[in-house]
Amino acid sequence: MRKAPQEKLKQLHQLLLNLKSCAIAYSGGVDSTFLIKVAYDALGDNALAVTATSSTYPVRELEDAKQYAQELGIPHIVIQSEELDIPKFSDNPPDRCYYCKKELFQKIQQIAKEHRLKTVIDGSNADDTFDYRPGARARSELQIRSPLKEVGLTKQEIRQLSASLRLKSSEKPAFACLASRFPYGVKITKERLKQVEAAEEYLFSLGVRQYRVRYHDHIARIEVSPDDFPNILAHAQKVIKRFKTLGFTYITLDLEGYRTGSLNEVLDK
């Protein structure tokens, strides 16, 4: 028999109680914000949210993370984690995320040790099983727990429960680090990351909430929900002008629309 979200929430609360204390890899997204809320309810100050900032993490996402943690009253620290210093990450192989996650989790483990916290946990959920996630290998190697996944909570259920807890993050669009905008094998640099971030910030300024700007050298491939196609087309000339000032020569709108992991489609082939 399938468990109801509220039953899974009770299981999650008990799981976190059993951990006694934890450091949480916290990005400010839907999943990790929900996780720090439940962890703090269960463990109080024995739960610590840790956010790693780097070139691949947009400024606006960092500000969201700080704001959510502050409003919830949860202990929160920000650390530096520069993935671009890892050659096997910046060269952008298909298992790029493994090197990023390993660097991140090792740093959070050190923070946990300094604060005498027993476990490091992250916000992976039950749906993550069905996508290409090389970072899962790093979690396994370093024995990072994923409580949301362990109790079987899906993204939709997490949004539902977040809304019931009145979390502002409940309707926040899905987000992945800026490195996910680059086809595998394309070198990731700070300059290119800033270029993509600025392009996406411009789409945000137009009222678009779910978007990706995929980097294809001189080409910017815009992914938005089909519902936002009219908005993009209505502002087409402004988008073209802005993107060209950022260094793109050709600006395209992907007719298939936004979807997670679109650059993994070549791996399936």
N, C-alpha and C positions, 0 to 999 in steps of 0.2 A: 504493500500500500504506500502510495506517494505521501511524503510528509508535507504538511502545510508550512509556509514560511515562518509563522509564529513559533511552531514547534522547533524548527531549525534554529531560530533565534535563541530559544531557551538552551538548546544544545551548545550553541556558540558561547553563550554566557558561561555555562558550566565548564566548557573546555578551557576558556580563558582563566577562570577561577583556579582550575587545576594547574595551570602554568605557574601560578604564584606571582610572577613578574615577567615583563617582556619589554623589548625595544621593537618598535613597529616601523618598518620601511614605509614612509608616508609621503605620497606625491601630491595630495590635495584633490585627487580624483574621487569618483563616486565610491569605489570599493574601499580604498584606504581610509577615506573620511568616515565611512560607516564603521570600519573596523576600529579606528581609534576611539570613536564614541562608545562602542560596546565594551572595548577593553578598559576604558577609563571608568565606565559604570561598574565593571566587575572588579577592577584592581586599584582604582584611585591613582595615587602618585607612584604606584609600582608599575605603571604603564607609561612609557616615554615614546613620543612620536619623533622620528628622525627623518628630516628631509635633506636630500643631497642635491645641491645646486651645481650646475655645470653649463657648458656651452650648449648642450642639447636640451636644456630645460628652460622654456620661455619665462621671461620676467613675470608676465601676468599669471602664469601657473604658480610661481613661487609666492606671489602676493596673495593669491587665493588660499594656498596652503596655510600661510601665516594667519590670515583672517579667520578661516574656519577653526583652526586650533585655538586661537585666542578667544573666539566667541564661545567655544565649548569648554574653555578653562583647562585644557589639557596641556601638560608639560610638553614643550616642543623645542627642539634645537635644530639648527641648520648647519650642515657641514659642506665642505667642498669635496667634489669628486670629479676630476677632469678625465673623462674617458679618452679624449683625443690624445692624451699622453701615452696611450696603449696602442702600439703600431697595429696589432691584430684587430683592434676596433676601428681605428681611423681608415685602414685599408678596406674596410667594409665587406668582409666575407659573409656568406649566408649565416654563419654562426656568430655574427657580431655581438648579438645580445648576451651571449654566454660570457664574454670578456667584461662587458659592462656590468652585468649582474654580479659577477664574482668580485669585481672591484668594490661595488656598492655594498654587498653583504659583508665582506671582510671588514670594511670600515665601520659598519653598524655593529658588527660583533665586537669590535674594539670599544665602541661607545658603550655597549651593553656591559662589557667587562668592567669598564671604569665606573659605571653606575651600579654595579653589582646586580644586574638584571639577568635572570636565568636563561631566557630564550629570545631569539630574534624571529619575528613573524612578518609576513607580507600579505598583501591584499589580493592575491590570485584567487579567482573564483572557479566554480564548477564548469563554466563555459570555456575557460582557457584550455581545457583538455583538447578541444576540437580545432585549435589553431596551431600553426607552427610556432613553437615557443622554445628556442634554444636556451633561454635563460633558466628553464626548468632544470637543466643539468647542473647549473651552478647552485640552485637551491638544494638539490639532492646531495651534491658533494659536501656542502657546508651545513647540512642538516637544518635548513631554514623551514619553519612550519608555515603552513598556509591554512589557517583556521576556517576561512570562508569556504574554501574548496573541500576541506575535511568534513564539514557538515552538509555539503551538497548545495550551497546557496548559489543560484544563478544570478546573472547581471540584472535581469528583470525583477527577481525577488529582492535583491539588494536595493534597487531603486524604490520598490514598493515599501520595504521596511524603513528606508531612509525618510520617505515622505511621512510615514506614520510617526517617526521620531522628530519630524519638522527640521530635518537637515537641509540647508540651502543647496547642498551638493546633489540632492535627489534627482534633479533634472539636468544636471551638468552634462554636456556632450562628452562622448568618449574621447580620450586623448592618449596619444602615444608620443614618445620622445621625438624630437626633430630629426634624429638620425633615420627614422623610418620613412623619411621623404625621399631618400636616395636609393636608386637601384643598386643592387649588390655589385661590388667591384668598382663603384664610383667613389673616389677619395672624398672623405668627409673632412672639411676644414671649418675653422671658425668663421671665415668670411662667407662661405656658402650657407652655413647655419643661420647667420645673421640675415642673409638675403632671403631665405625661406621664411624666417620668423617675421620679418618686416612685411612680406607679401601676405602672410596669413593674418597679421594684425590689420592689414588694410581690408581684407574680406570681413573681419570681425567688425570693423568700423561701419561697414555697409549693412550690418544687421544679420549677417550670416553666422550661424552658431555651430553648425557641423561642417567642417571643411578640412581639406588637405591640399597643400600645394606641393606636388611631386616635382622633384628637380631632375631634369633631363638635359643637362648642359645649358644650351641656349634656350631650351623650351621649358616653360612652366605649364604643367598639366594640372588644372584645377579640378578637384573633386568636391562636389557639394551634393546635398540631397536634391533629387529632381524637383522638389517643391521650391527650391531656391534658384532654379534655372532662370525664371523670369526676372528675379532681382539682379542676377549677374548680367543678364543680357541688357537690362534697362540701364545698367551702369557700365556697359562694355567699354566705351571709350575712356572712361575714367580708370577702369581697371588696366586697360592696355597702357595708358600713359604712366600710371604708377609703377606697374611691373617693369616697364622699359627703363624707367629711371633707376630701378634696382639692379638692372643688368641683364634682364631677360630679353631675347630678341623676338621670340614667338610665344604667344599666350594662347593656350587651348583650353576648352571646356570638355571634360570627359563625359560623353553621353551616357555612360553606364552609371555615372553618379558616384557618390561617396560609398566606399565599403572598406572595412578594416582589412589591413594586410594585402592591399592590391598588388604590391610589389613582390609578394610571395607567389603570385600567379605563374610566374616564369618557372618557379621551382616545381610546380605541379607537372609542368610539361617535361 
